[in-house]
Amino acid sequence: MDTRTILGMIHAEEALVVSLVRALPSDIRRKVANDFQEQVELAETSHLSSTSDRETRDAFRAHIRRLSIMLASLS
């Protein structure tokens, strides 16, 4: 898969997750946002640095940071 295809899939996933989380009760939204923030912190660690495609890795990290911010704003 090329980077553009992966980015398109990531953006579609982002829209779906935000839509699903919006439908949840506020206490559950808050928990989802907190759990996702933990995942962001994990993804930012060096275990992803072995990926050979830097552009894809950086796009993934930007995606999860943006999604974390959106989820936090919903909670």
N, C-alpha and C positions, 0 to 999 in steps of 0.2 A: 504494500500500500504506500502511496506517496503521502507527503506531508499534508497537502491540501485535503485529501480524502479524510485523513485522520482528524484534521482540524474541523472539518464539516461534521463529522460524527461527534466530536467533543461538544460543539456548539448545540447540536440537536439534543444531546444528553443533558446539557446544562438547562435548556428550556424545559425539558420534560421534568427534571428534578425540581426545579423552581415551581412549576405548575402543581406537582404532586404535594410539595411541602406547603404551599399556600392553602391547600384544602384541609390540612391537619389542624387540630386544636392548638392553641398558643403554647401550652406547656410542652407538647410533643415537638412543636416547631423549634422551641428553645433547645430541647435535648438533641434534636437532629443537628442543629447549627453547632452546638458544642462538640458533638461527636465528629462532625465533619472537620471542624477546626483541628482536632487531634490528628486526623488523617492528613491534613495539609502540613502540619508540623512534621509528621513522619515522612511525607513525600519530599520535603525540603532537605532531608538528611542525605548524606553522601551515597546511600545505596543505589540511587538512580544515576550517579555520575558515571557509571560504567557504560551507560547507553552510548552507542556510537553516533547516533543522530542527534546532535546538540540542538538543532532547530526544533525537532519534535519534543525533546525533553523540556526545553524552555517553554514551548507552547503548552505542554501539559501542566507544568508548574503554574504558569499564568492562569490557565483555566481553573485549576483548583483554588487558587487564591481568589479569583473573581467570584467563583461559585460560593466560596466560604463567606465572602462579604455579602453577597445577595442573601444567603440563608440567614446570616446574622441580622440583616435588616428586616427580615420577616418575623424574627422571634421577639 
